[in-house]
C-alpha cells in the first residue's frame, strides 16, 4: 500500500489565525483526502510552534506566564482551526508536548554524538518576528522586509550546528532528486543558496528559559527553528500511544510550507536530518502568499482576513473552494471578499448548484423521481477526468484539478442546453432520448461529486444524496455508468443559497 504523510508548518501562536493559515491547512487536507480516495495509507499532521521569543513578549504584555498564554490561545483559536475548515487531521502537535521535548533532546544529542555540534560565540542581528538571524544585505532600510522592524543585536556564547559540512551532501541530494523541492523555481532558489556556500548557525539561545533545554547545557534552550522543524519527526513517536510510526511514514513525508520559510525547510532541515542519521523528506512544496492589495497577509501588518468571518458568511466548502481556486498553488494570489463573493455566485451557485437543481428537478418532474440506465454516448469523459485530476494533484496543481472538474461541469451545463430535455418531455416518441439525457446528467454529476469530494467534503455527499447515489468516494468510481438506477429523486434545495455582498463585505 502506498503511504502519504503530509504536514503543514506548525504555526506561530502569538496571535489568532488568518486566511493564510487556513490556506495551507486546507491545501494539505485536500491532498490527504484525495490520496485516501485512492486507497492509500495517509497521515496528516498540523500544530503550533510555542517556544518563540515573541510569545514570551506577548505573554509579558498580558501579565501571563508563557505557558498560560500559549495554553489559552492554542485551545481557543488554533486547535479548533482544522475542524472549522473541515481538515481531518491525524494529530495536532504542540511543541510544549512532553513527547516532543524528549524527542528534540534525543535528536540534537545524536547530532552532537555524530560530531556536528560545537561551542562558539555568536554575534549578529536577530528579527524577533521571523525568529531568525539576518544578514545586513537581507534588510531593507535597516529593517526586516517581512515585519518592518529593526532586528536586535545579539551577542552570546552558543552551541553551533556545523551546517557548512553538509554543503556537498545537500547538493548531491538535490542533484539526485530533482523533484525534491517543488515548484521547480523554488528548487532552483534553494539549490542556488546551497551552492553559494553554507555557514554554521547557532543551535541554541542563552539566558532564555522558555524552550527545550539543551540536554548537556540546561542553561541554554534549543533555537526555536530547530525545535520547530523536528516536530515532523517527533510527532510520529507519540501521536498514537504505544506506537512508533517512524518506520511506517518516514521518510514518506511531504512538507507544505510558505515561501518565507523555504531556507529552513529546504536547507537547514535536510542537513539536520542527515546529521542525526535520518533520511531527508520525500518532498517539500513551497506555496506563495495569499495577499490583499498585493501585500502579504500578516498579523504584524494588520491586513488580516479572518477565515472564521468568511466561514460564517459563505460556509466551509465555498472557502475551501476559493483558496484552491484563486491562484495556481505555488504562486502568489490576491484575496478579497469581493472575489470570494463573485466566485461563490458564478461558479458554485450558478455552474454547479444550478446544474444539480435542474437535474434533480427534471428527473422528479419528467420521470417521477426514477433514474433509469440508458444507452447512448455520454457527453463527458469521466475516465479522462479521473486520470487528469489525479495527475494534477500528484503534481500539486490544486487549481488545475479544480479547473479539470469545472470543465466537466461546464460541459454538462452545455449538454442541458443542447439536448433540451424540456422539449424531449413533450413527445412520447422522445422518451428514450429523454431517459438518456437524464441518466447522462446524473451519471456525470456522480463522477463530478466524487472528484470534488476532497475539495468540498460537505457538498459532495449532498450531491450524491440528492441523486440517491452511494456515498462511496473510491477514486475508481469516477467512470461512465457509475450512477445506479434509483427511485425517489426529488428537486434538490439550493446547494449554495444567495449571500448578500454588502453583508459579506461588512
Secondary structure, 3 states (H helix, E strand, C coil): CCEEEEEEEEEECCCCCCHHHHHHHHHHHHHHHHHHHCCCEEEEEEEEECCCHHHHHHHHHCCCCHHHHHHHHHHHHHCCHHHHCCCCCCEEEECCCHHHHHHHHHHHHHHHHCCCEEEEEEEEEEECCCCEEECHHHEECCEECCCCCCCEEEEEEEEEECHHHHHHHHHHHHHHCCCCEECHHHHHHHHHHHHCCCCCEECEEECCCCCCEECCEEEEEECHHHHHHCHHHHHHHHCCCCCCCHHHHCCCEEEEEEHHHHHHHHHHHHHHHHHHCCCCCCEEEEECCEEECCEECCCCCCCCCCHHHHHHHHCHHHHHHHHHHCCCCCCCEECCHHHHHHHHHHHHHHHHHHHHHHHHHHHHHHHCCCECCCCCCCCCCHHHHHHHHHHHHHCCCHHHHHHHHHHHHHHHHHHHHHHCHHHHCCCHHHHHHHHHHHHHHHHHHHHHHHHHCCCCCCHHHHHHHHCCCCCCCCHHHCCCCCCCCECCCCCCCCCCCCCCHHHHHC
